[in-house]
Amino acid sequence: MLAFMGIFTLVLAFTLDYYDINYKSTTAIHSLMGIVLGLFLVFRTNSAYDRWWEGRKQWGALVNNTRTLAMKINAFVDRSNLEARDYFVKMIPNFVYATKEHLRDNFIEAEIDEPKPGLIKQLKDVNHKPNKISGMMYEKVQELYKQGKISGDHLFLLDKELKSFLDILGACERIKNTPIPYSYSMFIKKFIFTFTITLPFGIVTDFHYWTVPIVLLIFYILVSIELISEEIEDPFGRDLNDLPTDDLAFKIKSNINEILK
């Protein structure tokens, strides 16, 4: 597209110069269009960045809440109860890894640690794997309560953290499943193309062959802003500018192991 704009502008400048066409250009229309285009691009960029930053806040909350849950389990569950402690050492990071890949419409078996055989098979049989893992942690907490290993107060405090996991997951799903409306994004692309394809007619008699690099520079800047917005509006992928969810998941797993082991 950049090459097309360069060739188109060069042909226009050459045609006017070769045939000595008496043509008077004006930037008045493009000045007005530029103001409107700028407002659209600002809104587009801000909307995309808000989605990226909201995703970062949710993952920051997930880091904090997993630590808090691990610390509560460390305090509430007796150190001699190795089975229960090991269960949460594995299941809390499992929830994080499952959430990370769920937001990418994927599932990686190698990232899941089984507290007992059969967990991966159970996860394969369900569509919403983070929900399944969260439900299993709820069941384990309830089991500890029934066995008298934790008190009713402990149960209430642990429920708060487990609930926060689902709140964070729901917020991330809302970001992923509610993209910027396609019609709005397409309109901006058409606006950028219309602005830049007509821009040479507005400045060619003032800048002549210098119109080519000027138009290319403006086109590159406008398209780059739009592409950046497209890249960061879905912050849970694997692109360079997406959230570092792989690193955050590994950090959470390391923290949980340190706290409970």
N, C-alpha and C positions, 0 to 999 in steps of 0.2 A: 504493500500500500504506500509505503514511503517512497519507493522507486516510482510508482505511478504518479504521485504528486509532483516529484521532481521533474519527470519527463513532461507532464502536462504543463507545468509552469514554464519550463524551458521552451517548449513549442510555442506557447502564447507570446513570450517575450521575443522570440526569434521572428515570429510572424509579423508582429507590430513593427519590429525594427527593419525587417527585410522589405516589406511592402510600404514602409513609411506611412502607416495608417495614422491619421490625425484623430487620436482618441484621448479624451480627458477623463482620467480616473478620479475617484473620490473615496475617501475612507469613512464618510459620514455614516453610511448604513452599517458598516462593519464595527464602527465604534459603538453603536446602539446594540447590535447583535452580541458584541463582546461582553457587554454588561450583563445581558440576560444569560449568556453561556457561562459566564463566571459564577453567577448565582446558582445555576444548576449544578455546576461542578463542585462548588463548595458544599452544597447540600448532599450531593452524591458521596463525596469523600467523607464528610462528617458522619453520614449514616453508616457507611462501611466501617469506619473506625470505631464507632460506638458499638457495633456488633463485636468487633475484635476485642475491644477493651472489656466489654461485658463478659465475654468468654474467658478472658484472663482473670477477671475478678472471681468468677465461679470456680475456676481451677485453683486459684489462691485459697478460696474458702475450703475447697476439698482437701488441700494440703493441711490446713489448720485443723479441720474437723477430724481427719484420720488420725492425726497426732493426739488430739484430745481424747478420741475414743480409745486409742491404744493406752494412753496414760490412765484412763478410768478403769480399763480392764486390768491393767497392771496393779492398780490399787485395790480393786474389788475382788479379783479372782486370786485365790491362794497360790503361792508359787509352787506348791506341791502338785497342783492340778495341771500337770504338763500337757495333757491332752487338750484341755480347753484353751490354754494359752497358745499352743501350737496351731489350733484351729483358727484363731483370729490373726495370728502371725501370717497365715497364708490367705485367709479369706478377705481381709481388708484390702491388701494389694490386688487380689483377684478382682474385686469390685472395680478398683481404679483402672486396671488393665482392660477389663471387659467394657467399661464405660468409654475408654479411649477408642477402642476399636469399634464399638457400637456407633459412635459418632462418625465413623468412617465407613459404616455398613460392612464391617469386616469382623473376623474372629480369628485370633492366633492361638492355637492350642498350646504352643511352647511357652507362652507367657503365663499360663495358669498352673499354679501349684495345688496339687490335690491333697487336702488334709486326710482323705481316705479315698481308696480306689472308687471310681465310678462318677466322679464329679464332671469330668470332661464329657462323658457320655450323656449325662443329664443336661448339660448346657447345649449339646448339639441338638437335643430334642425340643428346645424352646427357641422362640424367635427373639425374645427380649432377655438377653443373658444377664445384664446388670440387675434386672428385677429379680431373677431367679437367685442370684447370689445374695442380694439384700434380704430376700425372704428366708433363705437358709440361715443367715446370721440372726435374724429375728427369732427363728425357731431354736437356735442354739442358746440365745439369751433366755428364752422362755424355759428351756430345758434346765439350765443352771438354776433358775429361780425355783422350779419345781423340786429340784434335788436339794434345795437349801444351801446351795453354794454362794448365792448372792441374795440380798434382801430385797424387799419391795421398793425401798428407796433407791437401791442400786439399779433395779429394773427401770425405774422411771428416768434416772439420769442417763442410762445407756440408750433408752428409747429416743431421747432428744437427739443424740448424735446420729443414730441410724436413720432417723427421719430426715436429718439434714442432708444425708447422702442422696436421698430421692429428690429432695428439693433442688439440689444442685444439678442432678441428672436432668430433671424436668426443664430447668432453665436453659441448659445446654441444648436440649432437644428443641426447645422453642426457637433458639437462634438458628439451628441447622435447618429446621423444617419451615421457617418463615423467611424466605429469601427476599431480596429487593424485587419488587414487581418487574416482570420481564418487559412490559410495555414502557415503563419508565426508563429502564436501562437502554432499551433499543432507541427510544426517542433521543436520548443524549448522544448516542453514536451517530444517528442521522444528523443531529444538529451540528456536531463536530465536523462531519464530512461536508455538510452544506456550507458551513462557515469557511473551511479551508479551501474548498474547491472554487469558491467565488472570491476568496481573498486576493489572488493575483490580479483580478480585474480592477481591484480597488487601489493597488499600489504600483502596478507595473510601469506606469508612465513617470512615476517619481523615482523608482529604483532600477528600472530596466532589468539587466541580467542579475543584479543583486536580489531581485525578487525571488529567485530560486532558493538560495540558502535561507532567506528570511521566512518564506512559506514553510520550508522543510523544518526549520527550528520550531516554529509555532505549532505545526502539525504534530511533531514529535512530543512536545510538552503536553499538549491537550490529550493525545492518545495515551501517553504514559500515565497521566492522572487517572484516566478511566480504567486502564489495565490494573493499576495499583488498587483501585477501589474494588474491582472484580476479585482480585486475589485475596484481599483481607476480609471480604464480607462473609466468607465461610472459613472461620479461624481454626477448624479442627482437622484439616487435611494434612498433607505431607509436604506442601510447598515450603520454600525457604522462609517466607514471611508469615507462615501460619504459627500458631502457638506451639511451643516446645513440649507438647503433651507426653512424648516419649521420655524426655528427660525428667519431667515432673513426676511421671509414674514411677520411674526408677528411684527418684529421690524419696517418694512416699514409701516405697518398699524398704529402702535402707533405713528410714526413720522408724518404721514399725518394728523391724527386726532388732534395732538398737534398743527400743523402749521395752519390748516384751521378752527379749532374750538376754 
